[in-house]
Structure formats: C-alpha cells, structure tokens
Amino acid sequence: FLLSLFLMVSNLEVRGQESDVGYLVFVDSTHIISDASRNFSKKMTSLSTIDTIKSRREKIISVFDSSDEMLRDGVIHCLRMAMNLWEDRINFTVPIYFYVKSDPYLDPNIEIKSIVRYSRVSAQKSQPSSLYYQNYISAVNTDSIIINANVNWNFSWAYDIDGGNDNLITAFLRHIGHLLGFGTSVTSINNQVGFCIKRTFSDFDSLIVNTQGQSLSSLARNGSSSAISNFMKSNIHLTLPSG
C-alpha cells in the first residue's frame, strides 16, 4: 500500500502552528481539462440559496448553493452515492456536514480539493471535524469539497452512453474519506514539513509505519522537518489490526 497513491497534500494555510486548530488541503491533480467552454456565469463565493444533499440515513449531509450551475442531477447523484457508501461503513453518533461547490476558476492544475479542519483533542492527538464533532454536537463544521468545473468529469447515469474521463464518484469517495480522517495530518507549512497541529498526531498517522516498525505518529512530538520528510519518502505502509 503506497501512501502516495492514497493521499496528495498541498500547501496549507494555518493560523499558527501553536493553535489548537489547523486546516489540511487535500488535492488531486488534473488529468484532462474539457475543451468545451462551460460559460459559467459566476464564481461561487458565498451560499446565496442554501440547499442540502442527504445520505440515505441522513448521517452525512452536504450543503450547497442551488444556483451553482454544475450541481445538477448527475453530479448530485454521484455525490449521494459516495455519501451512502461511506454512511454504510461508519458509525455516526451525530450527522456530519460539509460544503460542496464547483469552481470554474479553480487552478487548472487542480481537479478536486477538500479542506479539512483539525482540532486538538489532547496534548498528543488531533482529529478532523467529522470525528471531533461527534462529542460536541453544537459545533459547526466548515469542511468543504471543491470540484473544478472545467474538468472532463464522468458523472453520467448508469444507462448513459457517454461520459467524461475522470470518475466523479471515485473522486467524491476519496475526498469524503479525507473529511472522515483517512489521510495523514502531515503537510507543508512555510516550506517546512510538519504536522497540521504542532506536536499532535491523528489516528491515521498512528497507522502509517516504515519497514523498521516506526510509526509516523512517533515523530509528532520531537520529529524535525527533515526527519518527517525522510520518513514520508521511505518505504511506508498502512498497518491495521488484521495485518
């Protein structure tokens, strides 16, 4: 299992490494940009007409602007399918929320990205909002998934003949996974490699080990930028109780 195939992390904006809150930006790079002009009328900068997409048991809820020209039946169908698949595999105490929107002005090198808020839960550990908020019901989630409106997405229905080149259901599955904590909390901060919240590690970080049996989480407290960077370049894998 190669972590590089599981996760790509971009630079992120953090409000100080000593903060109890940090943000991770997970990015997929672009494969093919559509040749057809989408002629989107505006860039979505705020939610003007709020609507929601709910999973089958309403444990995952995405909030979107109904005037977003790309979020129509096919895209919504793909998103709901991805939400249902995750809902069937995770036990939620309270529902999780996130924003979803398309952006025709997104960096053309970015296909889709998710922005995930992490919070410190102890002196050593941090969690993404979806897990942290299971214990704080009144908290407000600000996670989001943003898709490049100009990518040649495949969001057709099963009986449609044609579709794009990049599967939107797969992309949504991957990025909802990031919102749920599947992805390391290591990122680049001011040209230094470190953990999203200084001296803390996530549950996922503790599952990443190298061939010597060292876990990524062991570097959270005193690991230098070079030590963390070298670890991420080494032969690493995901370890679970089953092997």
C-alpha positions, 0 to 999 in steps of 0.5 A: 500500500503506497501512501502516495497513491492514497493521499496528495497534500498541498500547501496549507494555510494555518493560523499558527502552528501553536493553535489548537486548530489547523486546516489540511488541503487535500488535492488531486491533480488534473488529468484532462481539462474539457475543451468545451467552454462551460460559460459559467456565469459566476464564481461561487463565493458565498451560499446565496440559496442554501440547499442540502444533499442527504445520505440515505440515513441522513448521517452525512449531509452536504450543503450547497448553493442551488444556483451553482450551475454544475450541481445538477442531477448527475453530479448530485447523484454521484455525490449521494452515492459516495455519501451512502457508501461511506454512511454504510461503513461508519458509525455516526453518533451525530450527522456530519456536514460539509460544503460542496461547490464547483469552481470554474476558476479553480487552478487548472492544475487542480481537479478536486480539493477538500479542506479539512479542519483539525482540532486538538483533542489532547496534548498528543492527538488531533482529529478532523471535524467529522470525528471531533464533532461527534462529542460536541454536537453544537459545533459547526463544521466548515469542511468543504469539497471543491470540484473544478468545473472545467474538468472532463468529469464522468458523472453520467447515469448508469444507462448513459452512453457517454461520459467524461474521463475522470470518475466523479464518484471515485473522486467524491469517495476519496475526498469524503474519506479525507473529511472522515480522517483517512489521510495523514495530518502531515503537510507543508507549512512555510516550506517546512514539513510538519504536522497540521497541529504542532506536536499532535498526531491523528489516528491515521498517522498512528497507522502509517509505519516504515519497514523498521516498525516506526510509526509516523505518529512517533515523530509528532512530538520531537520529529524535525522537518527533515526527519518527517520528510525522510520518513514520508519518502521511505518505504511506508505502509498502512498497518491495521489490526488484521495485518 
